[in-house]
């Protein structure tokens, strides 16, 4: 079990899939959302949680005022847990759970997002993450914020033109990368 840290749902517990996911620690989520709050990037945002697992990141965003959240998770068991978490928290009408691999989802989607939270497997190939970021770029609203949580020892990723790194910070074995989309025309 893990918990929502703050906002309307603060303190509520959510279920974590029994295997196949790596939940973001409370410490990392607190740091991530503290910065997003400081940037005023959450309130009213259309959020996208990629490699969603239990949905902890997107559910935290909803708790802190995001207008909606789309969760993309390929594992059926994790997607079912995520759907149950959204239902238990009473945010089902704001949450859309998609059971699909991330790259095909981004390739076919026509939606736009203001806030994107990516927590890919630590062993994802850098070229695969680069492809995901490239497919994500056209789906970003002007001034969108993108946060990637990845292994601190991972190789560097090529970021698409227009998506500028604002900050990187290590938390033990986890590194958070904050980036902002400069323009929808980039």
N, C-alpha and C positions, 0 to 999 in steps of 0.2 A: 504494500500500500504506500501511496505517496499522497501529498496534500496540495491543495491550492494555497498559495502563500498569502495573497492579499486581494482586495477588491470585494465585490458583492458576495463572492463564494469563498472568501478567505477562511482557511481552517478546515474546509470540507475535504474529505478523503476521496481519492479515486483509486480504482483497481488498476494494477499493472499486469500486463500479460505474463503468464508463468514462465515463458521462455521466448527467446528470439528478439528481445529488445534490450536497450541499455538506457534506463530512465535517467533523465537529467537530474542531477542532485539539487537539493533545495538551495544550496549555496550558489551554484551556477545560475539557477533560475532567478534567484533574488538579484544577483548582479546584472543579469541580462535585462530583467524587467525594470530594475531601478534606472538603468540607462535609457531604456525606451520611454519610461515615464518622464524622465528629464528632457528627452527630445520631443515630448508631446506626440509620440508616434502611435499611441494605442487608441485613444478615445475616438470612437466613430470609425475606426479603420476596418477595411475589408481584409481580414487576415487569412493567410494560407500557411498551413502547417504540413510540411513535406517530410516523409519518413516519420509519420506521426506517432507510431507506437500506441501508447496509452492515451495520447492527446494532451498530455500535461502542458505543453507549451501553448497550444491554441486555446485550451480551456482557461489557462491563466490569462491569456489575452482577452477572452470573453469576460472573465471575472473583473478585469480592470477597465472594461468599457468599449472593447471592440464591437462594432455593429454586427459582424458576422465572422464566421470562421469556416474555411473549407479544410478538411483533413484528408490527406492522401496517404494510404497505407496499403501495401501489397499483400501482407500476410492476413489471411482470412480470420485467424483466431484473434489477432491484435485488433483488426477492424471491428470485430464483434464486441470486444472489451471496450473499445473507444465509443462505439454507439451506445453501449449500456452506461458508460460514464456520463455522456452527454444527457441521456434520458434521466439518470439519477440526479444530476445537478439541475435539471429543469431548463436546460438551454437547447433542447432539441430543435426548436424552431429557428435558432440562430446558427446551428451547426449542421454542416453537410459532410457526411463521411463517404469517401470514394475509395473503394477497394480496387486499386490499380497500381501498377508500377508508375513511378514519378515521371520518367521521361515521356512515355506515351500519353499520360494525362496532360502534361504541359503542351505537347505537340498538338493535341486536338482541342484544347481549351480555348475559349474566346473571352474568358473573364479577365478582369484586371484586379490587382491587389495593391493595397497601400503598405501592408506589412507582411513580410514572408519570413518564416522561421524554418530553417533546414537543420535537421539533426540526422545526417546520413550515417550509415554504419562506418565505424572507424576504418574498416578494411576496404572501403570503396576505392576504386582506382581514381587517381586524380583526373584522368581523362574523362571518366564517367561523370564526375562532379562538374567538370568544366562544361560538358555537354548539357547537363541539367541547368546550369547557370545561363548558358547561351539560349536554351529554350525558354527559360523564365523571363529573360530580359524584355521581350516584346509584350509580355503580360503585366508589366509593372506600370502602375499609375505614376504620374509626375511626382517626384520627390519621395517615392516609396523607399522604405527602409527594409533591408535584407540582413538577416543575422544567420550565420552559419556556425554551428557547433560541431567541432571536429577534433580529432586527436591532436594534441600539442606537438607531437613528433611527426605528424603527417607531412608529406611533400606539399609544396606550394601548388596552388590552383591558378589557372589563367582566368581572370575575371573578364567578362565582356566589356567592350567599350561602352562607356556611359554609366557603369556601375563602379563607383569610386569607394575604395576602402577608407573608412573614417577612423577605425580603431581596431586593434587586435589585442587580446588579453588572455593570458594563460591562468587557468584554475586547476592546478595539479596536472592531470593527464588530458585535460580538456582545454581547447582554445576556442574563444569566441571571436568571430570576425564580424564587425558591423560595417555595412556598406549602404550607400544611398544612391538611388537612381537619379542621375542628373537631369535627364530630359527624355520624354517619350520619343524624341526625334534622334536620339543618340545612336 
